[in-house]
Amino acid sequence: MLILLPPSEGKSAPRRGKPLDLAGLGSPGLRPARERVLDALVELCAGDLDVAAKTLGVPKTQLDLVRLNAEVRHAPTARADQVYSGVVYESLGFASLSPAAKRRASSRAAVTSSVFGLVRPADRIPAYRLSGDAGLPGLGGVAAHWRDHLGDAVTEAMGTGLLVDLRSGTYAAFWRPPAELAPRVATVRVLHEVDGRRQVVSHFNKATKGRIVRALLEDGRDPRTPVKLAEVLRGLGWTVEVGDPTAKGTQLDVVVAQL
């Protein structure tokens, strides 16, 4: 099973640690694609700060994020599961997982990254600011760049198992599963139900996804199909509705009444 997560916009910048070593990251076949993003990002952010901020959609009051990008190749690194923060990662709580669940996370969890493409929890990365819908001079759209390079890395990481796709729409655009993988792809949507009405609420969505990942890692079972995944999640206490299989996979709706 491969659980594919979105990154977080917020990150905890390491204060100490070795600088970035691309050769030490997982999915080594992505190194040329990573180099291109890093070169474009550093060149942009080492220039005019205001231009870089506008290009990246960074508020002028947060130019420190532009400077962070300019130093990304030399900045301290830490494990990705310590760098990514935000609601999903707070609810997942990598640090407080049991030893067995941490071992499972190393092989079963991955993060879609606008800079690195695919990141494993133990990969050492610096903090950065680059949204998945951004474009970089000389590179173009980040999502389009990764669509050209990410497929082999994700399918290799999946192996013969199930893909549990928890990415947001922005990061889902980085790679879309081909039809031949659809029987082994489960996308998860979280719906908040109040008085019989259902809607997608960002905070509920993110927090619940983090809790789902934590529960799956602690539980340890390895469902091989979307239907089997739904059965596992129901056994763990969630209300789950299974959609019809499509050429893109099967959608599971997890319905929650409270956070």
N, C-alpha and C positions, 0 to 999 in steps of 0.2 A: 504494500500500500504506500502511495505517495500522497502526502497532504500538502497541497500547494497554497501558500498563504500570500496575501498582499503585504507589502512593506508598510511601515508607518511613516507619516510625514515627519513626526517628531522622533528625534534620536538622542540617545545619551552619548555625548562626545567623550571618548576615552581620554583620560588625563595622562596616562602612561601606557607604554606598549611599543612594540616594534612597528616600524612603518609598513605600509602595504607591500605585500609580496604576492603578486598575481600567480606566481608559480605554485604557491601553497594553497590556492583555493580549489574547491571541488569543481567538477565539470571543466577540466583543463582545456578542452576543445573550444571553449568560449574565450580563451585569452585574447586572440586578435580582435574580436568584437569588443571586449572590455577595454583594450588599449585605445581603440578608436573613440569610445565614449569619453574616457578619461582625458585623452588629448584635447578633444573639443571642449570639454567642460573646463579644464584648467586654462586653456587659451582664452576662453571667454571671460572667466572670472579673474584672471590676472590683468585684464585690461581695465577699461572704464567701469567703475563699480555701478554707476547708475544704469548704464546700458545693460550690463549683466543682470542687474536686478529686474529690469523691465522684461528682458528676454525670458528669465526664469519665473516671472510672476512673484518675485520676492518683494515685500513691502520695503520702502526706502528706510523705514525705521529698523530694518533687520539686515543691514548690509554686512553684519558679522557672518551671516550665512553664506554670502558671496565669498568673503575672505576664507571661510572654511573650505569651500570648494577649490579655491586657488591653491590651497596647501594639501589637497586630498592625497597626493602621492607620498607625502612625507609626514603626514599627521599620525599620531599614535593610533593603533588599532586595538580592537578587543573582539571577543567572540560575537558573532552576529546576534545571538540570543541575548546578549547584554546591551547591544547597541540599539536594536529596534525597541521602541517604546510605544506608548499609545494604548488605546482601549483594548484592542485584540491581544496585545502582548501582556498587558497588566492582568487581563482575565486568564490568559494561558498560564502565566507564572512559571516560566522555564526554570528559574532558580529553585523553586520549591517542589519540583517534580521528584518523585521517588527515583532512586538510582536506576531501576529497571526502565522506568518511563524515559529518563534522560538518554539511556542507550537506544531506546526505540526512536526517540526524536532525531538522533544523529543520522538514522537511515530512512526515516519515514517522513520527515518534515523538510520543507524547502520554502524559501521566500523568493518571490519574483521581484527583482531589483532593476531600477532604471539605469543604474551604473554597471552592475555586475551580471545582470541577466538572471542567473539562478544562484542562490546563496543557501548553503547549509548552516544549521545552527552553530557548528563549531568553526566555521570559516571566520578568519580574523579580518575585519573590515574597519575603515574609519567612518566617522559620521560624515554625512553629505546632505545636500539639499538639491534634489532633481526630481520633479514630479514626472509621472509616467506620461502625461499629456504635453510635456514640454518639447521644444525643438531646439537644436543647437546649430550654430553656424558651421557649415562644412560637413555636418552629419545629417541634418534634417530631423524629422520627427523621431523621438526616442522609441515610440511604439513600433513604428515602421522598421526601424533599425533592428529591433529584437525579433520582429516577425521573420526576418531573413536569416536569423542565426539560432533561435532558441529551440526549435523543434527537436533536433537530434538529442540535445541535452535533456530535455524533459522526457522524451520517450525512453532514453537510456535509464534515467532515474526511476521511471515507472517499472521497468522490467516487465514481468508478466502479471503484475498486480493491478489493483484498482487505483485510479486517480480520484482523490477527493479534492475538488476544485473549490476553494473558498475565496478566490480572488474577486476584487471589485471589478466593475466594468472597465475601468481605465487599464488595469493590469491584465485583464482577460484578453485585451486587444494585442498583447505582446505575443501570444501564441494561442491558436484555437485548435483543439484536437481534430485530427482528420477522421473521416467517417469510419475507417476501419478500427479505430480505437473506441468508438462511441459506446459499445457494450461494457467497457471497463471505465467509463467516466461518470462520476456523480458530481453534479453541481449542487451547492447548498444555498438556499435562500431562507432568511429568517423573517417571519411575519409576526408582527405584534398584534394580538387580538384583544380588542376592548369592546364590550357590549355587542359582540357578534360581528364587528367590523375589523377587517384586517388591513394592515399597512406596513410598509417597510420603513423602519425608523433607524437612522444611522447608528445611534448609540446601542440600541438593543441588538442590532445586526452584528456589530463588531464584538460586543461583549459576549454574546451567545456563541459566536464562532470561536472565540478564544476558549470558552469553557468546553465546547465540543472537542476541540483539539486536545485539551488537557485530559478530558475523560477518555478519549480514544487511546491516548498514549499510556495512561494509567491502566486501562482495561487490558490492553495487550492483544486483543483478538485482531485478526487480519482478514476482514471480509473481502471477497473477491468480486462481488457484483454490487450495483447500487441497491438492489432489493435486500441483499444480506446486510449492507451497511445500515439501511433503514431499520432492520430488525435489531441490530446491535444498539443503535441509538435509542430505540424504544425501550430496550432492556435497561438502558442507562437513565431512563426517566423522561425522555423527550417525546413530545407529540410530533410525529413525522408523517407526512403525506407524500406518496411517490407518484410522480408524473409519468406520462407515457414516454417510452424510449424514443429518442430522435437521432438524427444523424450527427448531433453534437454531444449526445450523452443523455442522461436521465436526471431531471431536476427533483431534488428532495426539498420539500417545504417543511421547515421546522417552525412550529407555531408556539409562541410564548405569550403568556398573559402578564408576566411581570419580570423585571430584571433579576 
